[in-house]
Amino acid sequence: MRRQLVIGNWKMNTSIDEAINLIVDLKEGLNDESTVVCVPYTHIGVVQEIVDDRIAVGAQNLCQFDNGAYTGEISSTMLQSLGVEFVIVGHSERRAYFGETDSMVNTKVQQALKKDIIPVICCGEQLETRKEGSFLPFIENQIREALKNLSKAMVANCVIAYEPVWAIGTGETASAEQAQEVHRFIRGIIENLYDKSTADHMTIVYGGSVKAENAADLFKEEDVDGALVGGASLKANDFLSIIKAL
Ligand code: 13P
């Protein structure tokens, strides 16, 4: 279902106390808007205790395996048993620092869907690829690999996040036109792989230095359905401004 979504990705930030304060401030500032916060694994239980139905709680990763001797990993079954609704899959930081491959991303997407957790599938090019002008085929390959063997019904329960790596944490944002170009292109890939209705219903959010100042411009674009927000999701007022710009 195509919906408007602002998702916070807290990454490896906040103590438990800071997390609680952040949620309290968010609740205070929200009217009838809703949002998703993808918090560190260690904070999921505590955050779930204090959110209300305007704030859904997500995780930032999951293991590609079902269960067993995988020290330090967290399975989709564990996330499901906590009632986690969303999980970020294939973030560029996981691809860059933890060796996550397209094939692992595909397996993780399937693990999430098996447990009724919505995967927020990340794609996005490095600066060199953008400069070379080959970013569209690069993104097409990431999307095709991530969605491999997924049925139409499965893909209907996915969210895609376009996060150009050069815009993450750099203060540099893709312009609204650059975001729209890629989002439109991704919708076209979904249409080719599935059909027009599936493409029209796909939620595609943008990530990469989204701030209060640029959110409204990005959200005006036809194919930008919301944002995946890193740094600005750690400050309640900044995150609230982005949510309210949607
Ligand atoms: P920033 O908003 O800090 O650039 O991070 C974006 C991101 O990686 C969200 O997943």
Residues whose N, C-alpha, C, O or C-beta is under 5 A from the ligand:
A	BS01	13P	N9 A167 I168 G169 T170 G207 G208 S209 V210 L228 V229 G230 G231 A232
